[in-house]
Amino acid sequence: MQGKRFVAAVAVLLAVSSLASAQPRRKVIINEDCSGPGGSNMQTLLMMIQSPQVEVLGITVVSGDQWRDEEVAHTLRLLEIIGRTDIPVVPGATFPLVRRREESQLWQERYGKVAYAGAWDDRWWHEPFVVTALPEGKPTAKPADEGAVHFLIRMVHKYPHEVTIYEGGPMTNLALAISIDPQFAELAQELVFMGGSLTPHTDNPEFANTPRHEFNFWFDPEAAQIVLRAPWKKMVCTPTDISIKTHLTPAITQQIEASGTALARYVARFAMFTPGADIMWDEIAAAAWIDPSLITGRESRYMEVDLDRGAGYGNTLTWTAKDKPKPAGQLVEIQMDLDLERFYKMFVSLMSATTSSVH
């Protein structure tokens, strides 16, 4: 009798295991300002690519932390290093919808210098279509011939209500897609984005004087406003409030490096190569999409962007249902706290896995 029960139990476990393995992977397009080498943007790509639960349909690139063309080059080289050149890298917008560097410099003269200006920052400024020497080596792979906006639209029509749009940079590509195809947002499954700032508790100079200032919104405020007002079925926001609670330490990168893979060596070598890389800005949004139980605190608010050309231009605006203005769009789920230890363990696990075993 016990033998029959054992056989039955094994059969149930095998059936459950087979069902789990048969579950389709979750489709995502990663829309990112892919600065590199290493750093938060590249590590976010890697988290999505390395997860066995995720199918990355493509990476659409937008100017932000760096200019688009150099971001495309960094992304292509990363995919070569990890052996995933099957993933399309699709160039998107080079410039914001309205804002330009010259205008932002005049704005800073009047209202105060920002701590970080991405591709426009005086500390590493160069012309937009110049690709400087890449520390990780020049890629031989080529980007897709298709533009990011048309790729985004084509994918949500091909897989209606199945594709998550992950946004880790300025929202220019998404705003253009919405403007060309009014169905784009409603055909997506959801929008997950890193952006916005509420009340971050930090002495970080980027937020100490202007807590509602956040780079992705600031770089292209008009695009962010278009995206936040679009008819997404669901929007999930990872604001600076939660990002600043993370720190990528040498101990974490040493753990990853010990796995000895090409990916791990890349992460260990370049993790701190880009400015502000100790804070894991975008990785939380990716991790929480893969495993929502990592988030331990959430709020729902209406969210928009200050488009007045004064001191608050590009700042995050939020309201509760009781005090929102009539034009406000829809509710956004805002992540406010997380299980840090589980997040770090997940990051180390994905960065340490062999790429061939997870795709």
Legacy VTK file of the C-alpha trace (Angstrom):
# vtk DataFile Version 3.0
C-alpha trace
ASCII
DATASET POLYDATA
POINTS 359 float
0.000 0.000 0.000
2.805 2.388 0.928
4.511 1.589 -2.362
1.380 2.542 -4.301
1.097 5.811 -2.376
4.743 6.598 -3.115
4.246 5.924 -6.824
1.111 8.101 -6.821
2.941 10.937 -5.056
5.793 10.777 -7.550
3.276 10.862 -10.408
1.663 13.981 -8.967
5.045 15.698 -8.560
6.012 14.836 -12.123
2.695 16.170 -13.399
3.120 19.428 -11.466
6.697 19.759 -12.687
5.609 19.140 -16.272
2.834 21.721 -15.959
5.257 24.305 -14.552
7.779 23.733 -17.322
4.999 24.030 -19.898
4.010 27.496 -18.680
4.766 30.055 -21.398
7.440 32.600 -20.618
6.255 36.151 -20.036
6.876 38.404 -23.020
8.596 41.749 -22.507
10.096 44.529 -24.572
12.857 46.347 -22.709
12.838 50.040 -23.556
16.009 51.406 -21.982
18.639 54.126 -22.196
21.323 51.481 -22.384
24.360 53.308 -21.040
27.429 51.196 -20.481
29.502 49.309 -20.045
28.001 47.755 -16.917
25.869 49.691 -14.482
22.157 49.671 -13.759
20.891 49.698 -17.343
23.038 46.795 -18.537
22.346 44.811 -15.353
18.625 45.287 -15.874
18.891 43.842 -19.379
20.783 40.913 -17.917
18.173 40.238 -15.218
15.429 39.978 -17.808
17.520 37.937 -20.234
18.761 35.566 -17.527
15.343 34.848 -16.022
13.916 31.488 -17.210
10.430 32.985 -16.781
10.989 35.763 -19.320
11.055 36.010 -23.113
12.757 39.227 -24.212
11.234 40.092 -27.585
13.644 42.960 -28.146
15.545 45.876 -26.643
14.445 49.300 -27.872
17.044 51.959 -27.169
16.454 55.639 -26.343
18.842 58.482 -25.527
19.050 59.353 -21.853
22.012 58.414 -19.705
24.082 58.404 -22.915
23.315 59.099 -26.562
21.347 56.462 -28.438
24.080 55.329 -30.847
26.656 54.592 -28.158
23.952 52.876 -26.086
23.148 50.645 -29.066
26.848 49.751 -29.373
27.115 48.881 -25.655
24.003 46.707 -25.893
25.172 44.833 -28.983
28.529 44.149 -27.348
26.892 42.892 -24.153
24.743 40.443 -26.115
27.853 39.203 -27.928
29.643 38.616 -24.630
26.794 36.532 -23.206
25.957 34.757 -26.483
22.462 36.225 -26.972
22.716 38.075 -30.274
19.378 36.472 -31.180
17.673 39.305 -29.259
16.957 42.297 -31.543
18.518 45.634 -30.571
16.322 48.333 -32.069
17.422 51.995 -32.240
14.854 54.557 -31.111
14.733 58.287 -30.476
17.952 60.298 -30.362
16.342 63.461 -28.974
13.453 64.229 -26.591
10.160 65.426 -28.064
10.694 69.074 -27.092
13.530 69.612 -24.648
17.074 70.245 -25.887
20.415 70.525 -24.127
20.792 74.248 -24.818
17.385 74.979 -23.315
18.149 72.801 -20.287
21.390 74.711 -19.697
19.523 78.020 -19.686
16.963 76.501 -17.327
19.774 75.438 -14.953
21.278 78.937 -15.002
17.933 80.279 -13.804
16.772 77.560 -11.390
19.945 75.770 -10.274
22.282 73.144 -11.639
21.069 69.550 -11.631
23.369 66.937 -10.115
23.077 64.661 -13.149
22.141 65.469 -16.753
22.803 62.172 -18.566
23.941 62.596 -22.177
23.817 66.370 -21.698
26.157 66.390 -18.692
29.178 68.692 -19.072
31.440 66.090 -17.438
31.290 63.746 -20.447
29.512 65.738 -23.137
30.094 64.917 -26.805
28.079 65.299 -29.997
25.069 62.977 -30.303
26.128 60.731 -33.181
29.671 60.071 -31.986
30.424 56.600 -30.603
33.522 56.796 -28.458
35.874 53.846 -27.864
34.134 51.069 -25.931
36.115 49.673 -22.955
34.443 46.286 -23.459
35.326 46.180 -27.170
33.566 47.162 -30.380
30.649 44.928 -31.415
30.490 43.144 -34.748
26.734 42.486 -34.433
24.396 44.994 -36.051
21.192 46.617 -34.798
17.812 45.869 -36.358
16.882 47.738 -39.523
13.463 48.511 -38.060
12.945 51.577 -35.860
11.996 51.178 -32.206
8.580 52.821 -32.528
7.439 50.527 -35.327
8.899 47.498 -33.551
6.948 48.332 -30.375
3.706 48.767 -32.316
4.243 45.626 -34.391
4.903 43.449 -31.341
1.778 44.463 -29.400
-0.324 43.807 -32.507
1.386 40.449 -33.008
0.852 39.448 -29.349
-2.170 41.486 -28.195
-2.464 41.811 -24.396
0.585 39.573 -23.874
3.521 41.999 -23.984
4.762 43.908 -20.954
6.495 47.165 -21.827
9.392 47.696 -19.442
10.635 51.302 -19.402
13.929 52.137 -17.710
14.745 55.444 -19.388
13.102 58.550 -20.831
9.724 57.727 -22.384
10.282 59.207 -25.865
9.928 55.944 -27.802
6.688 55.065 -26.016
5.198 58.542 -26.509
5.928 58.336 -30.237
4.354 54.874 -30.436
1.227 56.167 -28.662
1.072 59.159 -30.992
1.323 56.986 -34.115
-0.966 54.189 -32.920
-3.634 55.116 -30.346
-4.178 51.367 -29.722
-0.593 50.790 -28.636
-1.064 51.221 -24.872
-4.303 49.252 -24.613
-2.873 46.373 -26.682
0.044 45.969 -24.256
-0.426 43.839 -21.163
0.969 46.533 -18.850
3.586 49.237 -18.426
6.330 48.768 -15.837
8.650 51.725 -15.440
11.435 53.206 -13.347
10.736 56.895 -13.054
9.351 59.631 -10.896
10.202 60.703 -7.367
7.996 61.371 -4.348
9.755 61.846 -1.005
13.084 59.976 -1.134
14.868 59.919 2.228
18.452 60.563 1.193
21.297 63.058 1.239
22.015 62.257 -2.413
22.645 65.670 -4.069
20.360 64.722 -6.955
17.335 64.823 -4.607
18.392 66.769 -1.496
17.077 70.130 -2.762
14.556 68.863 -5.326
12.944 65.631 -4.096
10.389 65.554 -6.928
13.103 65.786 -9.594
13.923 62.500 -11.368
16.105 62.180 -14.463
13.907 60.014 -16.735
10.981 62.437 -16.404
13.226 65.537 -16.494
15.014 64.563 -19.718
11.739 64.338 -21.676
8.813 65.657 -19.606
6.375 65.892 -22.510
6.923 62.233 -23.417
6.339 61.144 -19.818
3.081 63.084 -19.700
1.812 61.448 -22.905
2.673 57.993 -21.586
1.104 58.515 -18.153
-2.160 59.650 -19.753
-2.386 56.704 -22.156
-4.972 53.928 -21.602
-2.699 51.208 -20.186
-4.510 48.348 -18.468
-2.004 48.626 -15.624
0.940 50.865 -14.732
3.562 49.983 -12.127
6.124 52.587 -11.048
9.485 52.090 -9.353
10.332 55.595 -8.077
13.620 56.890 -6.680
12.152 56.421 -3.189
12.751 52.675 -3.437
15.794 52.688 -5.746
17.939 54.659 -3.298
17.511 51.901 -0.691
19.749 49.617 -2.770
23.539 49.502 -2.974
25.608 47.280 -5.223
28.598 46.468 -3.027
31.992 44.919 -3.835
30.912 41.876 -1.803
27.956 41.305 -4.138
30.065 41.629 -7.292
32.660 39.253 -5.806
29.936 36.662 -5.241
28.893 36.995 -8.863
32.456 36.900 -10.198
33.085 33.618 -8.400
30.757 31.830 -10.839
33.401 32.367 -13.532
31.068 32.958 -16.499
31.657 35.587 -19.166
28.563 37.395 -17.916
29.823 37.363 -14.320
33.220 38.694 -15.355
31.525 41.489 -17.290
29.393 42.478 -14.283
32.345 42.355 -11.891
34.570 44.398 -14.191
32.089 47.113 -15.151
29.591 47.263 -12.275
30.986 50.559 -10.993
32.104 51.955 -14.342
29.234 54.421 -14.870
28.238 57.345 -12.576
25.879 56.452 -9.734
26.280 52.736 -10.411
26.258 51.769 -6.728
22.493 52.478 -6.669
20.463 49.801 -8.463
18.046 52.219 -10.112
16.314 50.027 -12.682
16.986 46.485 -11.463
14.214 46.644 -8.858
11.560 47.320 -11.491
12.725 44.254 -13.446
13.041 42.044 -10.368
9.631 43.034 -8.989
7.987 42.325 -12.342
9.536 38.854 -12.327
8.634 38.289 -8.650
6.071 40.792 -7.279
6.406 39.351 -3.763
9.720 41.244 -3.444
7.708 44.436 -2.917
6.548 44.919 0.684
4.948 48.358 0.383
2.764 49.889 -2.337
0.646 52.984 -2.872
-1.764 53.921 -5.649
-1.779 57.504 -6.862
-2.569 59.528 -9.936
0.709 60.619 -11.532
1.657 63.299 -14.032
4.567 65.585 -14.869
4.979 69.329 -14.353
5.104 70.857 -17.840
5.237 74.489 -16.745
8.569 75.947 -17.848
9.399 77.154 -14.337
11.536 75.694 -11.557
9.416 72.526 -11.379
9.618 71.663 -15.093
9.874 67.873 -15.322
9.030 67.242 -11.667
6.772 64.391 -10.583
3.181 65.305 -9.685
0.967 62.910 -7.706
-2.480 63.007 -6.139
-4.804 60.745 -4.221
-8.316 60.117 -5.516
-9.636 62.781 -3.116
-7.537 65.668 -4.396
-6.727 64.889 -8.024
-7.499 67.495 -10.695
-9.994 66.656 -13.436
-7.421 66.156 -16.231
-5.402 63.587 -14.231
-5.063 60.252 -15.989
-5.351 56.895 -14.268
-4.029 55.308 -11.100
-0.429 54.130 -10.982
0.762 51.415 -8.614
3.834 52.865 -6.906
6.361 50.607 -5.187
7.519 52.051 -1.867
9.461 49.296 -0.074
11.040 45.911 -0.766
12.656 42.846 0.777
16.252 43.919 0.198
17.923 40.620 1.085
15.711 38.602 -1.246
16.303 41.146 -4.001
20.080 40.879 -3.617
19.887 37.063 -3.593
17.813 37.091 -6.758
20.259 39.456 -8.457
23.285 37.329 -7.523
21.520 34.141 -8.620
20.587 35.493 -12.059
23.979 37.091 -12.636
25.771 33.897 -11.613
23.765 31.456 -13.743
25.134 30.179 -17.015
23.264 31.865 -19.849
22.661 28.661 -21.782
20.755 27.169 -18.837
18.177 29.938 -18.629
16.945 30.551 -22.176
LINES 1 360
359 0 1 2 3 4 5 6 7 8 9 10 11 12 13 14 15 16 17 18 19 20 21 22 23 24 25 26 27 28 29 30 31 32 33 34 35 36 37 38 39 40 41 42 43 44 45 46 47 48 49 50 51 52 53 54 55 56 57 58 59 60 61 62 63 64 65 66 67 68 69 70 71 72 73 74 75 76 77 78 79 80 81 82 83 84 85 86 87 88 89 90 91 92 93 94 95 96 97 98 99 100 101 102 103 104 105 106 107 108 109 110 111 112 113 114 115 116 117 118 119 120 121 122 123 124 125 126 127 128 129 130 131 132 133 134 135 136 137 138 139 140 141 142 143 144 145 146 147 148 149 150 151 152 153 154 155 156 157 158 159 160 161 162 163 164 165 166 167 168 169 170 171 172 173 174 175 176 177 178 179 180 181 182 183 184 185 186 187 188 189 190 191 192 193 194 195 196 197 198 199 200 201 202 203 204 205 206 207 208 209 210 211 212 213 214 215 216 217 218 219 220 221 222 223 224 225 226 227 228 229 230 231 232 233 234 235 236 237 238 239 240 241 242 243 244 245 246 247 248 249 250 251 252 253 254 255 256 257 258 259 260 261 262 263 264 265 266 267 268 269 270 271 272 273 274 275 276 277 278 279 280 281 282 283 284 285 286 287 288 289 290 291 292 293 294 295 296 297 298 299 300 301 302 303 304 305 306 307 308 309 310 311 312 313 314 315 316 317 318 319 320 321 322 323 324 325 326 327 328 329 330 331 332 333 334 335 336 337 338 339 340 341 342 343 344 345 346 347 348 349 350 351 352 353 354 355 356 357 358
